[in-house]
Amino acid sequence: MPLKGIKVLDLSRLLPGPFASQILADFGAEVIKVEDTNEGDYLRDMPPMMDKLGAFFCSINRGKKSIKLGVPVKLSDTPGQTSAEAPGPGQHTDMLLRELGFSEVEIMELRRRQIVA
């Protein structure tokens, strides 16, 4: 497999990200999917079902490992406002790595080899 030995941390939620990381897994990368601790991946429960999991979830997450991890995102305090203040490119990854116990020095070293898309 051409990507054997490559590790991918999948922080995506909507179709393009999971689909892209699925292709990487198909080529041999070890993909670790990070899910929200509150809800997890909403596609898990979306019909049609296949062995108690949503078929769509199964189709784009086959061969991936999965962890649940909570990351705070500051929501608007204005009633009725639906947007959230999302982290900029790479900041979400840094927040997750800090929560996992990585030091700033370790994060800087990882950032040298990281691709953010």
Summary of the structure (lengths in Angstrom):
residues: 117
radius of gyration: 15.7
end to end distance: 23.1
largest distance: 50.5
contacts: 262
relative contact order: 0.14
helix: 34%
strand: 17%
